[in-house]
Amino acid sequence: MLILPLHKPLSRENFPLVTLLLVLLNAAVYFGWQRQDAAPLQQAQRYYLDSGLGGYEAPAYARYLQRSGRGETLAQFERVPAAQQAEFVGGASLNDVRFLQALRSGDAFEDPAAQQAWAPLRARYDALLDRVFTLRHLQRSSEWSPARMLSSAFLHADALHLFGNMLFLVVLGTLLEGAIGRWRFLLVYLLGAIGSSAVSLCWRWGEAGGGLGASGAIAALMGAFCVVWGRRPVRFFYWFAVVFDYVRGPAIALLPLWLGWELYNLLANGDAGIGFDAHAGGLVTGALLGAALVAMRQTREAFMRDEAVAAADDRWERAQRHLGRLENREAAFLLDELAAEQPRRFDVAQARYRVARNAGDARAAQARAIELLRLPATTAQEAQAQAALLGDCIAGAIAVDAATRALLFDRWLALGRLHDAEALLAQDAAAAPRAEQAQHWFRLALGHGERQTPTEWRRLLLAVIERYPDQPQADKARFLLANA
């Protein structure tokens, strides 16, 4: 069964940059490092047989299987001709962490002398295996290794495995990255990889073997997609046996379908060599992460809204009506949504400050005031609004940090609002260091000079000389006045 959501076509506006980088990283790992594993692995296997190490480990393996109760594997081992048993053990125990622990502890050896002869041979073999990139980074069953739980999500068994996973990654990335933002998307991918690996470890604890592939992390993206998009209808392609079609339905409906399919295969086809346990774990992990993002309002509604719905967006008008009725909670909800989607929109930031002030929330009012003051003023009206807001902050004992004040001064100087800039300097006269004050007053004087107001220019240069006679700006002011 294949279910592939295809709701939004790829475009410049929704280009999934992090998704592309993840695809490139997965491809680079496979083609740049994993494809070079054949030669060192073959060398290690040849050493295993030629050095006699396999001769020591074959009887130890039989003893280990008998003691650990793995009768099926023991029966399989005993059916192998004696001359080929060492080769069988070399392949079967390649990722058997518990067998290696039994070897090193001595439990798998009947004769201590055999363990002593085995140890240097095994050390050389381990050094050869350590040159195999894939073996260094895949997740091994019965071993808790956070590093391998993450690194295994960037490994693939072959080119077809890589292609299939990257296809799903591109499709889901196009839908999810734009809906939650790039860094949150990357976080879901990485945490999903760890979560899927953790579930797989719990399910397969005590077994021998290893797991690799991005499918667990991609399953987490699937789970997050279902929850983040929720009941919004999406278009998706499905394929089951010879039946395939495009249909439209709520995204959340895909979650039980995907999860049910993985659980069914885990129970019915658990020995198929596919990580259905990791897929199911990734889906659940992603769904929980998606629910957390929705609860914290870390989603982008504009991206997920259909174009027809977007054209009829009336949230700003509704927020204004709520403000007029002093329905602060309802207005705040709508304005928070708009601010998340358009963080540089001045009128929205201004309205959010009004809501916090009307609600009597001093902490929120201070935060909203700072946000509004730090926004770039693109019109004279916006600059005037910021000047008025700064006055409100001073009158209402709302602290405005020095960095924000410096930003306002630079902005007002550039916009030619020199009287506002001077009023700001006068307010900061006792707070800023003398050298910084002298530099600001001197810049203000130069601003008047650029705007051909010689009276103000001379007044401020004289003020710099009088107030800061020991600063370099005073010498510059004397020079300018002398050569005027």
Secondary structure, DSSP 8 states (H G I E B T S, - for coil): -EEEE--S---STT--HHHHHHHHHHHHHHHHTGGG-HHHHHHHHHHHHHTSHHHHHHHHHHHHHHHHT-HHHHHHHHTS-GGGHHHHHHHHTTT-HHHHHHHHHTTT-S-HHHHHHHHHHHHHHHHHHTT-HHHHHSEETT---HHHHHHGGG--SSHHHHHHHHHHHHHHHHHHHHHH-HHHHHHHHHHHHHHHHHHHHHHHTT---EE--THHHHHHHHHHHHHHHTTSEEEEEEEETTEEEEEEEEGGGHHHHHHHHHHHHHHHSTTSSS-HHHHHHHHHHHHHHHHHHHHTT-S-HHHHS-HHHHHT--HHHHHHHHHHTT-HHHHHHHHHHHHHH-TT-HHHHHHHHHHHHHTT-HHHHHHHHHHHHHS---SHHHHHHHHHHHHHHHHTT----HHHHHHHHHHHHHHT-HHHHHHHHHHTTTTS-HHHHHHHHHHHHHHHHHTT-HHHHHHHHHHHHHH-TTSHHHHHHHHHHHT-
